[in-house]
Amino acid sequence: MTTQKTTNSRIYLSSPHMSDEGYEQEYIKEAFDTNWIAPLGKNVNEFEKELAAKVGSGHAAALSSGTAAIHMALKAAGVGEGDVVFCQSLTFSATANPIIYQNAIPVFIDSDYKTWNMSPIALEKAFEKYPNAKAVLVVHLYGLAVDMDKIVEICKKHNAILIEDAAESLGTTYKGKYTGTFGDYGIFSFNGNKIITTSGGGMLVSDNEERIAKVRFWSTQSRDQARHYQHSEIGYNYRMSNIVAGIGRGQLRVLDQRVTKKKYIFDFYKRELEQLDGIRFMPINKWNESNCWLSCVMLSGQVKPLDVMETLEKENIESRPIWKPMHMQPVFEGYDFIGEGVSDKIFESGVCLPSDTKMTDEDLSRICNVIKELWK
Ligand SMILES: *Cc1c(COP(=O)(O)O)cnc(C)c1O
């Protein structure tokens, strides 16, 4: 199979990229051959083991989505009705929604410019106002690592459970350790736009074996150990299927290649566009080996994010704004926000450039030339 390529074919923000070797299909074929089509089976068990080993976590539960994984992390953490959860405001809504599923109360926390992620200073302030907050939910946005040393210390001091939304940062390290493994729980997503994809899926990781076993129980309808169908807890249908897990096992084998390409894309843009007036690239700190899931910039000069997005769209090139912070969302109106509007400013001035790993140098040059035209 070859893919047709012409100079004007659409360039995507970040689309699924299966291995050249066809690993995914080998695992799926094995599932078909053994008729392990339904949920559970060897691929699910192996995908959990392989992902946990890759990131250096004790245990993993494969689930139907990253959102389900966040929901199960909150439930495993004991977050329930009326509990306060400090949630990074600058993120995708899937981070925050499960707090509501658990009837808990989100309090949104601002970002800082140094990381684009949760500000440790704002988090300290939040604990002054809500000393009994139960959990902290940080997000490694676009593959940029949160300043984990500071956040871990604050959570310990206040006895709060730490959950890392690493949906966008699989393959990112902070001081040599993979994101998703610093807190009590970490989650990953394999949605279609993520660095590796299973078409849809998620993973919860933790060093707490008992809690992970409990999540597997809840996510398969909470069936008690009995011949008849008996339930003493509310269940969920959140487990990953054996077919989907097969895609995941194949994708995991090319994760490092994808990270290398994403970094190459970021460096390409930086080299070509850094000189433009008012452009500032997302902050990759010394302690952060980023997976560069999306290459993002902030614009503070004459050229606005909308100019870039509209001009690229005319050339059949996809780009996106930065996530709109949760404290600015109508659905979360009325919930508290602690901060100084840094996330608002990142949102208003930011743009995500196409970061598809199937792009060629020719594609990248084309994008850069279109962007540079705006400064002429
Ligand atoms: C994609 C994403 C999620 C949700 O993952 P799904 O697998 O799509 O449910 C959660 N948080 C962030 C930051 C994401 O980008």
The ligand as a Gaussian input file, in Angstrom:
#p B3LYP/6-31G(d) Opt

LIG

0 1
 C       -6.901000      13.482000      24.921000
 C       -6.869000      14.008000      26.295000
 C       -7.631000      13.426000      27.310000
 C       -8.688000      12.386000      27.068000
 O       -8.291000      11.228000      26.513000
 P       -9.367000      10.325000      25.697000
 O       -8.624000       9.070000      25.465000
 O       -9.670000      11.078000      24.442000
 O      -10.555000      10.150000      26.563000
 C       -7.486000      13.899000      28.602000
 N       -6.660000      14.905000      28.875000
 C       -5.924000      15.505000      27.932000
 C       -5.011000      16.609000      28.327000
 C       -6.014000      15.104000      26.607000
 O       -5.322000      15.735000      25.660000

